[in-house]
Amino acid sequence: MLGAADKASDFTLHTVDDVPISLSDMFQTSRSTLLVFLRHLG
């Protein structure tokens, strides 16, 4: 578990359009990133 100010490991996920995006890609465009994980209900 990460604590306050701990850095998360880089990882890559696919968007709903099947485009890969990594955590490091998100930090290149913004200092703050909010990740929301939704459970697939299909």
KOLPA-424691 format. One line per 4 residues: their letters; for each residue x, y, z of N, C-alpha, C. Coordinates in pm, whole numbers, plus 32768, in hexadecimal, padded with zeros to 4 digits. Example, Ala and Ser with C-alpha at 12.3 -4.5 7.8 and 13.67 -1.06 7.14 Angstrom:
<rs>
as = 8527,7DC7,830C,84CE,7E3E,830C,8528,7EB6,830C; 8505,7F1F,82C4,8557,7F96,82CA,850A,8003,8313
</rs>
This chain:
<rs>
mlga = 8054,7F8B,8000,8000,8000,8000,8059,807C,8000; 8030,80DE,7FB5,807B,815A,7FAD,804F,81BA,801A; 80AF,8202,804E,8091,8269,80AF,8091,82F1,806B; 8074,8358,80B8,8075,83E1,8083,8100,8401,804E
adka = 8106,843B,7FD8,8182,8466,7F94,81D5,83F3,7F5D; 81A4,8376,7F67,81E9,8305,7F26,81CD,8308,7E91; 8230,82E1,7E42,821D,82DC,7DB1,81EC,8252,7D87; 8189,8250,7D31,8153,81D3,7CFD,81AE,819E,7C8E
sdft = 81B4,811C,7C7F,81FF,80DF,7C13,81BA,80FC,7B8E; 8209,8107,7B24,81CE,8120,7AA0,8186,80A3,7A70; 8116,80B6,7A2D,80CB,8047,79F3,8082,8078,7978; 8057,801C,7925,800F,803D,78AA,7F89,7FF5,78A9
lhtv = 7F20,803E,7887,7E99,8008,7878,7E65,802D,77EF; 7DF7,7FF0,77C6,7DB8,8011,7747,7D36,805C,7761; 7D1F,80C5,7713,7CA3,8112,771E,7C30,80C0,76E3; 7BB8,80F4,76ED,7B44,80AF,76B3,7B50,80A7,761B
ddvp = 7BA3,80FC,75DE,7BBC,80F8,754E,7C35,80A3,752C; 7C67,8056,758E,7CD9,7FFC,7581,7D5D,8045,7561; 7D69,80BF,7593,7DE4,810C,7583,7E36,80FD,7604; 7EB3,80CE,75FA,7F03,80C0,7674,7F2B,8148,76AC
isls = 7F25,8155,772F,7F50,81CF,7772,7F93,81A8,77F5; 8003,81E8,7811,804D,81C7,788A,8044,8238,78EF; 8061,8218,796B,8060,827D,79D4,80C6,82EA,79B6; 8139,82C5,7983,81A0,8329,7962,8170,8386,78F2
dmfq = 811F,8354,7893,80E5,83AA,782B,808C,8415,7869; 803E,83EE,78CD,7FE4,844B,790E,8031,84B9,7958; 80A0,8497,7995,80EE,84FA,79DF,813C,8558,7984; 814A,8537,7904,818C,8592,78A7,8132,8609,7887
tsrs = 80B0,85F6,7891,8053,8661,786F,801A,86A7,78EA; 8028,866A,7960,7FEF,86A3,79DA,803B,8671,7A54; 8042,86C3,7ABA,8084,8699,7B36,8029,863F,7B89; 7FA8,8651,7B7C,7F48,8603,7BCA,7EF8,85A9,7B6E
tllv = 7EE0,8531,7B9B,7E92,84D1,7B4D,7E34,8486,7BAA; 7DB7,847D,7B84,7D54,8432,7BCE,7D31,83B5,7B7F; 7D41,8342,7BBE,7D1F,82C3,7B7D,7C9C,8290,7BB7; 7C42,826B,7B5E,7BC1,8233,7B89,7BB3,81AB,7B46
flrh = 7BA3,8144,7B94,7B93,80BD,7B60,7B01,8094,7B6D; 7AC4,8075,7AFC,7A3A,8049,7AFB,7A34,7FB4,7ADA; 79E4,7F6C,7B21,79D5,7EDE,7B08,797D,7EC9,7A8E; 79A9,7E74,7A35,795C,7E56,79BB,78E1,7E04,79E2
lg = 786F,7E33,79B9,77F3,7DF0,79DF,77B8,7DA0,796D; 7806,7D84,7905,77D2,7D3C,7891,77EF,7CB2,7899
</rs>
